[in-house]
Amino acid sequence: MSFSFQILTYGCKVNQYESQSVREYWQGFGAREIFEKDEIPDLILLSGCAVTAQGVADARQMVRKILRETPRTKVIVTGCAASAEPEDFCFENVLACISQTAKWNLLHYHPFELPRELTEKNTVYPDFSIQGFTRSRPVLKIQDGCSHFCTYCIVPYTRGKARSRPLKESLAELGRLLEAGFCEIMISGINLRQYSADKLDFWGFLRRVEREFGAEWKGRARIRLSSLEPAQLNDEGLETLAESSLLCPHLHLSLQSGSPGVLQRMGREHYTPEYMAEQISKIKSFWNTFGLGADFLMGFPAETEAELAETLALVKALPFTYAHVFPFSARKGTKAENLQGQLEKHVKQEHAQKVRAEIEAKKEHFLSAMLEKKEMRLSLDVGTKSGWNEFYVACRLENAPQTRELLAVKPVRVENSVLYVEQINN
């Protein structure tokens, strides 16, 4: 039975990857994805996020909007939002509410013929895979789940325990994407610190990638890393970064706080701010310029002004070029939900805003420094004038060609936090 569909994906890069896998499966038996606003699909798949309460609320509001505006459209809700708050999606015309650990079933059944009881996979790696990607920079998922259980985080409850994709499958998919002409690929997982496959940890995996693909693809394609745990930046990790010919000079760290006390209450004692500062200072020895991003969770229960000051001091000390800063949002079922010292909403927002202001100043300084670069490499969003350079800076290229190749460009000016560039004709 053929049908038309749309896919709405919220949240992390891993969610984007899994949506692409479902998309390809449905297209394999003749389903048609539609993009025009005036065409009503038979089915909408909504893959929601539950990292924040607002993420679940956004998914719920979107489902209500769909059912109100296109009442004949059936809806399947899945993702972490469906695991965290399944009762929020019990509406008429919701065909199924599928937990994250049961999402893999979408790759094995026609969506209109799903069994009433779906098998969940909490300890086995789910069999998602892709042949291509709808965006210019594909995601390569190599790990799922988390076994750490930070006190604030709902993800271990929605995605299950940490498990890793077999090495052979990951390398084969990376090769397919490169051969398909994608010039930038992001390696992603829920907690890459817990990657373990074929006796390799994450750094071992990257060394294997270098060995398999470095000689052939150096200068033609590049690898970008998604979020890393700060504790991963040990000396072995820095050595691996330094020796890779494929990696972008860019890191994004799940830092969360610059206060040792807050990190302890978060259940993140496996690194310290001092250790992070020391390891990041070593990166300059092999990456003269690099992008550095981080996640910060501000207004954690009992966070004091002194602890806020510790985070601000770390932000000032480290060469951040951007950050994602969130006010703390208590998630039902996590330990942090019941911690003493819950802060008022306006206090959490104030703490977050102070960190954002420091980050914004650093971002503008980094953008100005980009103007001193004689050359950089641009990965375009095909069909647009926009893209990203190797340092994860948003760029705009007028008269952009239709290509997936990495383009040699030079900076011209900064406008509205965007780096305008010109192509270099070699």
C-alpha positions as CSV (number, residue, x, y, z in Angstrom):
1,M,0.0,0.0,0.0
2,S,1.6,3.2,-1.2
3,F,1.2,6.5,0.8
4,S,2.6,10.0,1.0
5,F,4.4,11.2,4.1
6,Q,6.3,13.9,5.9
7,I,8.9,13.5,8.6
8,L,9.4,16.1,11.4
9,T,12.5,15.7,13.5
10,Y,13.4,17.5,16.7
11,G,16.5,17.3,18.8
12,C,19.9,15.7,18.3
13,K,21.8,14.7,15.2
14,V,21.2,11.0,16.1
15,N,17.5,11.7,15.7
16,Q,18.2,13.1,12.2
17,Y,20.1,10.0,11.3
18,E,17.3,7.7,12.5
19,S,14.7,9.7,10.5
20,Q,16.8,9.3,7.4
21,S,16.9,5.6,7.9
22,V,13.1,5.4,8.2
23,R,12.7,7.7,5.2
24,E,14.8,5.3,3.0
25,Y,12.9,2.3,4.2
26,W,9.5,3.8,3.4
27,Q,10.8,5.1,0.0
28,G,12.0,1.5,-0.7
29,F,8.4,0.3,-1.1
30,G,7.1,3.2,-3.0
31,A,6.1,5.8,-0.4
32,R,6.4,9.4,-1.5
33,E,7.8,12.2,0.6
34,I,6.1,15.5,0.0
35,F,7.4,19.0,0.7
36,E,4.8,21.4,-0.7
37,K,2.8,23.2,2.0
38,D,-0.4,22.9,0.0
39,E,-0.2,19.1,-0.3
40,I,-1.6,17.0,2.6
41,P,0.3,13.8,3.4
42,D,-1.3,10.6,4.4
43,L,1.1,10.2,7.3
44,I,3.4,12.3,9.4
45,L,6.2,10.8,11.5
46,L,7.2,13.1,14.4
47,S,10.4,12.2,16.2
48,G,10.5,14.2,19.3
49,C,13.2,15.2,21.9
50,A,12.9,15.0,25.7
51,V,16.1,16.6,26.9
52,T,14.1,19.5,28.1
53,A,10.5,19.8,29.2
54,Q,10.1,22.4,26.4
55,G,11.1,19.8,23.8
56,V,8.2,17.5,24.8
57,A,5.9,20.5,24.9
58,D,6.9,21.5,21.4
59,A,6.3,18.0,20.1
60,R,2.9,17.9,21.8
61,Q,1.9,21.3,20.3
62,M,2.9,20.2,16.9
63,V,0.8,17.0,17.0
64,R,-2.2,19.0,18.1
65,K,-1.6,21.5,15.3
66,I,-1.4,18.7,12.7
67,L,-4.5,17.0,13.9
68,R,-6.4,20.3,14.0
69,E,-5.3,21.6,10.5
70,T,-5.2,18.2,8.7
71,P,-7.6,15.9,10.5
72,R,-7.4,13.2,7.8
73,T,-3.6,12.8,8.3
74,K,-2.4,10.0,10.5
75,V,0.4,10.6,12.9
76,I,3.1,8.4,14.4
77,V,5.0,9.9,17.3
78,T,8.3,8.4,18.3
79,G,11.7,9.4,19.8
80,C,12.6,10.3,23.3
81,A,9.5,12.4,23.8
82,A,7.3,9.4,23.2
83,S,9.3,7.4,25.8
84,A,9.3,10.2,28.4
85,E,5.7,11.3,28.2
86,P,3.7,8.8,26.2
87,E,0.4,10.0,27.8
88,D,0.9,13.4,26.2
89,F,0.3,12.0,22.7
90,C,-2.9,9.9,23.2
91,F,-4.9,11.7,20.6
92,E,-7.4,10.4,18.1
93,N,-5.7,9.9,14.7
94,V,-2.3,9.2,16.4
95,L,-1.7,5.9,14.7
96,A,1.0,4.9,17.2
97,C,3.2,6.3,20.0
98,I,6.4,4.4,19.7
99,S,9.1,4.6,22.4
100,Q,12.6,5.4,21.4
101,T,13.8,1.8,22.1
102,A,11.1,0.4,19.9
103,K,11.7,2.9,17.0
104,W,13.7,0.3,15.1
105,N,10.4,-1.5,14.4
106,L,9.6,1.2,11.8
107,L,12.3,-0.4,9.7
108,H,10.5,-3.7,9.6
109,Y,6.8,-3.0,9.2
110,H,4.6,-1.0,6.9
111,P,3.6,2.0,9.1
112,F,-0.1,1.2,8.6
113,E,0.4,-2.4,9.5
114,L,2.3,-2.0,12.8
115,P,1.6,-4.8,15.3
116,R,-0.1,-3.7,18.5
117,E,2.8,-4.9,20.7
118,L,6.2,-3.7,19.6
119,T,9.5,-5.3,20.7
120,E,11.9,-3.0,22.5
121,K,15.7,-3.1,22.2
122,N,17.4,-1.7,25.3
123,T,20.7,-3.6,25.3
124,V,21.2,-4.5,21.6
125,Y,22.3,-1.9,19.0
126,P,19.3,-0.9,16.9
127,D,19.6,-1.7,13.2
128,F,19.5,1.8,11.7
129,S,21.5,2.4,8.6
130,I,21.5,4.9,5.7
131,Q,22.5,5.1,2.1
132,G,22.4,8.9,1.7
133,F,21.2,12.0,3.5
134,T,18.7,14.8,2.7
135,R,21.1,17.4,4.0
136,S,24.5,18.3,2.7
137,R,26.4,17.0,5.7
138,P,25.3,13.5,6.7
139,V,25.5,12.1,10.2
140,L,27.2,8.7,10.8
141,K,25.7,7.2,13.9
142,I,28.1,4.7,15.7
143,Q,26.8,4.6,19.2
144,D,23.4,4.7,21.1
145,G,22.3,5.0,24.7
146,C,24.1,6.0,27.9
147,S,24.9,4.1,31.1
148,H,26.2,7.0,33.1
149,F,23.0,8.4,34.5
150,C,23.8,12.0,35.2
151,T,21.4,13.3,37.9
152,Y,19.6,15.7,35.5
153,C,19.5,13.6,32.3
154,I,16.5,11.6,31.1
155,V,18.3,10.1,28.0
156,P,19.5,6.8,29.7
157,Y,15.8,6.2,30.6
158,T,14.5,6.9,27.1
159,R,17.3,5.4,24.9
160,G,18.5,2.6,27.2
161,K,22.0,1.4,28.0
162,A,25.1,2.3,26.0
163,R,25.8,0.0,23.0
164,S,27.9,0.4,19.9
165,R,27.6,-0.3,16.3
166,P,29.8,-3.1,14.9
167,L,33.0,-1.6,13.4
168,K,32.6,-3.2,10.0
169,E,29.1,-1.6,9.6
170,S,30.3,1.9,10.6
171,L,33.3,1.8,8.2
172,A,31.2,0.5,5.4
173,E,28.6,3.2,5.8
174,L,31.3,5.9,6.0
175,G,32.8,4.6,2.7
176,R,29.3,4.7,1.0
177,L,28.7,8.3,2.1
178,L,32.2,9.4,0.8
179,E,31.7,7.6,-2.5
180,A,28.3,9.2,-2.8
181,G,30.0,12.6,-2.9
182,F,29.5,14.0,0.6
183,C,32.4,16.1,1.5
184,E,31.7,16.5,5.3
185,I,30.4,13.7,7.5
186,M,29.6,14.1,11.3
187,I,30.4,11.1,13.5
188,S,27.8,11.0,16.2
189,G,26.5,9.0,19.1
190,I,24.6,9.6,22.4
191,N,27.8,9.2,24.5
192,L,30.9,8.6,22.4
193,R,32.9,8.1,25.6
194,Q,31.1,4.8,26.0
195,Y,31.8,3.6,22.5
196,S,33.3,0.1,22.5
197,A,33.3,-2.1,19.4
198,D,35.7,-4.8,18.2
199,K,38.0,-4.0,21.2
200,L,38.3,-0.4,20.1
201,D,37.3,2.7,22.1
202,F,36.3,5.9,20.3
203,W,39.9,7.1,19.7
204,G,40.7,3.6,18.4
205,F,37.8,4.0,16.0
206,L,39.1,7.3,14.7
207,R,42.6,5.9,14.2
208,R,41.0,3.1,12.2
209,V,39.1,5.7,10.1
210,E,42.3,7.4,9.4
211,R,44.0,4.2,8.3
212,E,41.1,3.2,6.1
213,F,40.3,6.6,4.5
214,G,43.0,9.1,5.2
215,A,45.3,8.6,2.2
216,E,42.4,8.6,-0.3
217,W,40.2,11.4,1.0
218,K,42.6,13.9,2.6
219,G,41.8,17.3,1.2
220,R,38.7,16.0,-0.6
221,A,36.5,15.3,2.4
222,R,36.5,15.8,6.1
223,I,35.2,14.4,9.3
224,R,33.5,16.4,12.0
225,L,32.9,15.2,15.5
226,S,29.7,15.6,17.4
227,S,29.6,16.2,21.1
228,L,32.4,14.7,23.2
229,E,32.5,14.1,26.9
230,P,35.2,16.3,28.4
231,A,36.9,13.3,30.1
232,Q,37.6,12.0,26.6
233,L,40.2,14.7,26.0
234,N,43.0,12.6,27.6
235,D,46.5,12.5,26.1
236,E,45.6,9.6,23.8
237,G,42.7,11.6,22.5
238,L,44.8,14.7,21.8
239,E,47.4,12.5,20.0
240,T,44.6,11.1,17.9
241,L,43.3,14.5,17.0
242,A,46.8,15.7,16.1
243,E,47.6,12.8,13.8
244,S,44.3,12.8,11.8
245,S,44.3,14.2,8.3
246,L,40.5,14.1,8.0
247,L,39.2,15.8,11.2
248,C,37.9,19.3,11.2
249,P,39.8,21.6,13.8
250,H,36.6,21.8,15.8
251,L,35.4,20.3,19.1
252,H,32.1,20.4,20.9
253,L,32.2,19.4,24.6
254,S,29.4,18.4,26.9
255,L,30.8,20.6,29.6
256,Q,27.6,21.6,31.5
257,S,29.3,23.6,34.2
258,G,32.6,25.2,35.3
259,S,31.9,24.7,39.0
260,P,33.3,21.5,40.7
261,G,30.4,21.6,43.2
262,V,27.8,21.7,40.5
263,L,29.5,19.0,38.5
264,Q,29.5,16.8,41.6
265,R,25.8,17.3,42.1
266,M,25.2,16.6,38.4
267,G,27.0,13.2,38.8
268,R,29.8,14.4,36.5
269,E,32.8,13.9,38.8
270,H,34.8,12.2,35.9
271,Y,36.4,15.5,35.0
272,T,37.3,18.8,36.5
273,P,37.3,22.4,35.1
274,E,41.0,22.5,35.8
275,Y,41.7,19.4,33.9
276,M,39.7,20.7,30.9
277,A,41.6,24.0,30.8
278,E,44.9,22.1,30.9
279,Q,44.0,19.7,28.1
280,I,42.4,22.4,25.9
281,S,45.6,24.5,26.2
282,K,47.5,21.7,24.6
283,I,45.4,21.7,21.5
284,K,47.2,24.9,20.3
285,S,50.3,22.8,19.7
286,F,48.7,21.1,16.7
287,W,45.7,23.2,15.8
288,N,46.7,26.9,15.6
289,T,43.1,27.9,15.1
290,F,40.1,25.8,16.1
291,G,36.4,26.1,16.8
292,L,35.4,25.2,20.4
293,G,31.8,24.8,21.4
294,A,30.2,23.5,24.6
295,D,26.9,22.7,26.3
296,F,26.2,24.5,29.5
297,L,23.3,23.7,31.9
298,M,22.8,26.7,34.2
299,G,20.6,27.2,37.3
300,F,21.1,23.7,38.5
301,P,19.6,23.1,42.0
302,A,21.4,25.0,44.7
303,E,23.7,26.8,42.2
304,T,25.1,29.7,44.1
305,E,26.4,33.0,42.8
306,A,29.9,31.8,43.7
307,E,29.4,28.7,41.6
308,L,28.0,30.8,38.7
309,A,31.2,32.9,39.0
310,E,33.3,29.7,38.6
311,T,31.5,28.9,35.4
312,L,31.9,32.4,34.1
313,A,35.6,32.3,35.0
314,L,36.1,29.1,33.0
315,V,34.3,30.6,30.0
316,K,36.5,33.6,30.1
317,A,39.7,31.5,30.4
318,L,38.9,29.0,27.5
319,P,38.8,29.9,23.8
320,F,35.1,29.2,23.2
321,T,33.8,30.2,19.8
322,Y,30.1,29.4,20.6
323,A,28.0,27.5,23.1
324,H,24.5,26.1,23.7
325,V,23.4,27.4,27.0
326,F,20.2,26.1,28.6
327,P,18.5,26.9,31.9
328,F,18.0,23.8,34.0
329,S,14.7,22.0,33.3
330,A,13.7,19.3,35.8
331,R,12.9,16.0,34.1
332,K,10.4,13.7,35.6
333,G,12.1,10.5,37.0
334,T,15.6,11.9,37.3
335,K,17.4,12.4,40.6
336,A,17.7,16.2,40.0
337,E,14.0,16.5,40.1
338,N,14.0,16.0,43.9
339,L,17.2,17.8,44.8
340,Q,16.9,20.5,47.4
341,G,17.5,24.1,46.4
342,Q,15.4,24.3,43.2
343,L,15.9,27.8,41.8
344,E,13.2,30.2,40.6
345,K,12.7,30.3,36.8
346,H,13.9,33.9,36.5
347,V,17.2,33.0,38.5
348,K,17.9,30.1,36.1
349,Q,17.4,32.3,33.1
350,E,19.6,35.1,34.6
351,H,22.4,32.6,35.2
352,A,22.1,31.3,31.6
353,Q,22.0,34.8,30.2
354,K,25.2,35.8,31.9
355,V,27.0,32.8,30.4
356,R,25.5,33.6,26.9
357,A,26.7,37.2,27.1
358,E,30.3,36.0,27.7
359,I,30.1,33.4,25.0
360,E,28.7,36.0,22.5
361,A,31.6,38.3,23.1
362,K,34.0,35.4,22.4
363,K,32.1,34.5,19.3
364,E,32.4,38.0,17.9
365,H,36.1,38.1,18.7
366,F,36.6,34.8,16.9
367,L,34.7,36.0,13.8
368,S,36.9,39.0,13.6
369,A,40.0,36.8,13.8
370,M,38.6,34.8,10.9
371,L,39.2,37.9,8.7
372,E,42.9,37.4,9.1
373,K,42.8,33.9,7.4
374,K,44.0,33.9,3.9
375,E,42.2,30.7,3.0
376,M,39.6,28.3,4.4
377,R,37.5,25.4,3.2
378,L,33.7,25.7,2.8
379,S,31.1,23.0,2.8
380,L,28.0,24.4,1.2
381,D,24.4,23.7,1.9
382,V,23.7,22.6,-1.7
383,G,21.2,24.9,-3.4
384,T,21.9,27.8,-1.1
385,K,24.6,30.4,-0.6
386,S,25.3,29.2,3.0
387,G,27.6,26.7,4.5
388,W,30.2,26.1,7.2
389,N,34.0,26.3,7.2
390,E,36.3,23.9,9.0
391,F,36.1,25.9,12.2
392,Y,32.3,25.6,12.4
393,V,31.7,29.2,11.4
394,A,28.6,30.0,9.4
395,C,29.6,31.4,6.0
396,R,27.8,33.0,3.0
397,L,29.2,32.8,-0.5
398,E,27.5,34.9,-3.2
399,N,27.3,33.3,-6.6
400,A,27.7,29.9,-4.9
401,P,28.1,26.9,-7.3
402,Q,26.0,23.8,-7.1
403,T,28.5,21.4,-5.7
404,R,29.2,19.1,-2.7
405,E,33.0,19.6,-3.1
406,L,35.0,21.5,-0.5
407,L,35.6,25.0,-1.8
408,A,38.7,27.1,-1.2
409,V,37.5,30.5,-0.1
410,K,38.8,33.7,1.6
411,P,37.0,35.8,4.1
412,V,35.7,39.2,3.1
413,R,33.6,40.7,6.0
414,V,31.5,39.8,9.0
415,E,27.8,40.8,9.0
416,N,25.2,39.7,11.5
417,S,27.4,37.0,12.9
418,V,27.9,35.5,9.4
419,L,31.3,35.3,7.7
420,Y,31.0,36.4,4.1
421,V,33.6,34.8,1.8
422,E,34.7,34.7,-1.8
423,Q,35.8,31.7,-3.8
424,I,39.5,31.3,-4.6
425,N,40.1,30.2,-8.2
426,N,43.1,27.9,-8.0
